[in-house]
Amino acid sequence: MSRLRRRTRTVALAAALALVTTGTLAAQSATAGVTSLGVTSLGVTSLGVTSLEAAPAAQDLYVDPTTQAYAAWEAASGTDKDLLAKIALTPQAYWVGNWADADHSRAEVADYTGRAAAAGSTGVLTVYAIPGRDCGNHSGGGVPESEYARWVGTVASGIEGNPVVVLEPDALAQLGDCDGQGDRVGYLRYAAAALADAGARVYVDAGHSGWLSPAEAARRLQLIGFSDAVGFALNTSNYQTTAATQAYAEQVSSQVGGRPYVIDTSRNGNGSNGEWCNPRGRALGEQPRFVDDATSLDALLWVKLPGESDGACNGGPAAGAWWQEIALELAANASW
């Protein structure tokens, strides 16, 4: 399938790759590097500025029939089937990370985005392979520092159409929190450029409203800039309410030139109880949709796949494994 029209950013990619390979944007000197990189409060960088493009029209987000939730729904009966339908038949993100090699991941991305484009729908990808991922916690791992640029470039080459991409959950929020991160700012800049050049609409993950102050989130986003990413993502895999997240996001947006944002509402229907790893008593949140209103909100998305474990905590299986008990709980507690 031929790709839709895309921007050419050969020069930007080359510059970004040079930054990645030479380490000139080392995370430990990120703060000091703001002025030298030409970053301003508008996210202007030496690589240029992406215009404030409008979000996609209210076209359908893609429902992927290959998810674990979809398989569980097909196998269920009775009340369980009705509850699981709430998850299985709702558009969710496709996560791509280092659990497969670069070529295999590219093939998966080509398959998923190709199916979405063929359906006339918008797919959502979550790229999750940053070196030093999750600081070695439940979702620890990531691609080795020397391999990240090649890995993300290979994955980007599989993109068909114009999917939304949530780029590297927690990576900015955890910037400098542990060893093994390498040139994290450079990696994120390069990834945003590679993915945008392939046709994606990129949102850099910036944590959630209970993590960084709005000013600190804005400062870290400015380190990456918006030459390729169109905006930022919040609440990925977390439970902060949509109202609290949007109030926070508007503050962040006002400090980065009015940039748009997306919110993960997959499991925030009952808000947070202060836990992040498989908390009980939570609920599915609002169903995903593009938004066109007076705010900077571009979309409500289901980035985390409800029913997939956060990790081996609170009785759950390994991160990413299907946990039907909590899936049914989330669905039963939903307000819709």
N, C-alpha and C positions, 0 to 999 in steps of 0.2 A: 504494500500500500504506500503510495507516495505521501510524503510529509506535507502538511500545510505550510504556507509561507513562513519563513523563519528569519530572524535577524542573523547577519554575519558578524562575528566578533573575533576574527582571526587575530587581530592585533591585541585585543584585550585578553584573549586566552593565552597568547604567547607571553604577554607581560605577567599575567597571573601565575603561569607555570614557572616563570623565572623566579618570582617571589617565593613560590613553594619550594623550589629546589635549592635556592640559595639561603633560605631561612631568614630573609631580611625582615620578616614580620613576626619574629619570635614572640610567643604569647607572653613571656615574662617581661617584655618591653612594650607591650601593647599600648599601655597608657601613654607612655612617652612618645610613641610613634604617631599619635593622632595628627599633630600639626605637620610632621614631615610627609605624611601621606596625602595631605591636602584635604582631609576630611573636615567638613563643616557641619553645622547643625542641620543642613538640608541633605546630608549624605552624599555630597559631591566628592568625587575622587578623581585621581589622575586618569582613571580608565573611562571617564565620561559619566553621564547620568541617564538612567532609564526614565522615560517620561512617565507621568502618572496616568498610565493607561486605565481605561475603565475595565472593571471585572467582566468576565463573560456574561452574556445575556442569560436569562433564567432558563437555560437548557438543562436537560437532565444530567445528574451525576450518575456515574456508572455503577450498576449493581453487579458484583463479581460472583458468578455461580461456582467458583472454585474455593471459596473460603471454608474454614472449619465449621463456622456457624451454618453455612448452607448445607454442608454434609450432615450436620447434626439435625437440622430441621427436616431434611428429607427422610432421615431414619426414625424420626419421632412420630408419635401419635397422640391423639387426644389433646388435653390441655397443654402438655409440653410442646406439642407441635404449634399450637396457636401462639404460645409465648415466644418460642424460638423464631417464628416468622417475623416478629418485630425486629430481630437482629439480622437474620439471614437476608431479608428482602430490602434492607436499608443500605444505601451506598456507603462504602467504607474504603479506607486507604489500603493500598498494596505496599507492604514494607519490603524494602530491598536492602540487604546488608551482607556482611562477610561470611554468613553461614553457607554461602555458595561462592565459587570462584567467579572472577570478573566476567568470563565469557558466558558462564551459566546464568549469572545475574542479568547480563545483557539480553539473553534469550528470553528470560522471564519477563523483563520489562517490555521487550518487543511484543511478546504474546499478549500481555495485559493491556498495554496501551493500544495495540492493534485492534483488539476486541472492542475496546471502548470507542475508538474512532470509527470502527465499522458500524457500531450501534448508534452513531451520531451523538454520543454522550461524552462527558468530561471525566476522565479518570483522575484519581488522586494517588500520588506516589509519596511514600515516606522514605527518604534516603537516610540510612542509619549505619554508618561504617567508619565514623571518625576515629583516628588513632586515640587510644586511651578512653574509649567509650565508657560512659557511666562510672568512670574512676574505679573500675574493677568490681563494681557491685553486681546486683542480680543480672544486669544486662551488659556486663563487662565484655570487652573484646575490642573489635574494630580492626581495620586494615593496618598493617605495619606502616610506619611513617614514610618509608621509602616507596611504598606501593600505592598510596592513596590517590595521587594525581592520575596514575594510569588506571586505577580501578574505577574512579568516578567518571573518567573520560570514556572508558569502555561501556559502562552502564548507560551513560548519556547517549551514546551512539545508537542505542536500541529504541529510543523514544519515537513513537509515532503520534502524530497529531499534536495537540497542545494541552497536555495534562497539567494539573496543579501539582506542585512539589513542595512538601514540607521538608526543609533541609535540616538534618542532624539534630533531632530532639536532645535537649539538655546541653548541647555542646557549648553554646555561649554562656548559659547560666552557670556551668561548671568551669568556665575559663580560669585556668590557673589553680584549680583546686587540688590537683594531683600531678604526679610526674607522668611522663609518657605521652604528653599531648603534642609534642613537637611544635611546629609552626601552625597552631590551630587557626589563627586569623587568616593566614595565607591559604590554608586548606579550604576554609569556608569560602573565601573569595574566588578561588579557582573553581570550586564545585558550582557555585552560583553561576559563574560565567559559562562553564561547560554545559550545564543543564539548560540555561536560558538560550544558548546558541542552538541547542537541539530542539527548541520549541516550547520548553516548559515555562510555566508561570511560577516563579520561585518565591517562597516565603521562608525566611530564615527563622528558625525556632528561637524564642527568647524566654523560655521558662513559663512562669505563671504568676498570677497576682500576689501569691503568698511567698514569693521567692526574692526577687530583686526589687529595689525601689524603681519607680518609673524613670527617674533620672539615670540610674545605673543601667537599666535595660537599654535606654536610649543611647547612652555612651557606648555600650558594647556593640549595639547595632551599627553605630557610626564607624566603628573600626572596620566593619565589613563593607559598609557603604551600600548604595543602591544603584550602582552602575549596571547591575544585571538582575539582582533580586528586585521584585516589585514591592515587597513589603515583609511583614513578619508574622509569625504564628505563635499562639499562646495556648496554654492549658493542655498540651499534648500529653495524653495518658494520665491526666490529673482530674481533679474533682471540683475545682473552684466553680462557683455558679456563673452562668452566662452574664448576669447583671454585674457581678463584681469584676469579672474579667473584662467586660466591655468598658466599664468605668476606668479601669486601670489602662486598658489599651488606648483609649482616647487620650490619656495623659502622655503615654509613650509616643503616640503618633504625632501629637502636637510638637514634640521635641525633635522629630526626625522629618520635618517638612510635610506633615500630613499624610505620611505613607499609609497604605491600607494594611489590613491585617485579617487573619482568619482565626477562628476559635474552635477548639476541639470540644464538642458537646456530648461525646459518646457516652460518658458515664457520670455526668454532673447533675442529673435530675434532682438529687437530694443534697447537692453541695458536698463539701468536705467535712469529715469528722476529725481532721488533723492527721490521719494516716495516709500514706501514699501507696502502700503495697498490699493489694487485695483487701481493702477495708470492706467490712460487711455493712449491710443496710443501705447500700448505694442504689442508684436507679439510672436507667437510660435517660439521656437528656433530649433536647430538641432534635428533631429530625434534620438532616443536612439540607442546606439550600444556599443558593447564591442570594446575596442581599443587595438591594439598590435603594438606599435611603439617604438621609442627610448626614450620616456618620461615615467614618472611614472603614467600617466593617464590610469586607468583601464577601465573606461566606461563613456559615456555620458548617463544620465538617465533622465526620466521625473519623478521626485519625487513628486513635487506638481502636482495635477490634474488640468490642465487648464480648466477654466470655473467654478471652485468652488471658492467661495468668500473667500477673506482674512479676512473678518469681516465686521461689520456694519460701513463702512466708504466709502467715495466717492460714495455714492448712492447704495452701495452693501448690500445684505442680511447678515445674521449671518455667521460666519466663517464655511466653509464647505458646505454651501447651494449652489445649482446650480444657476448660473446667466447666462442665455442664451445670453443676450446682450453682455456681455464681452467675452463670449466664441466665438461668431461670430466675434467680433472685433479682437481677437487674431489670429483666423484662417485667416481672410481676410488680415491681415497685414503680414502674414508669407511670407517668400521669396520662398517657395516651394509649 
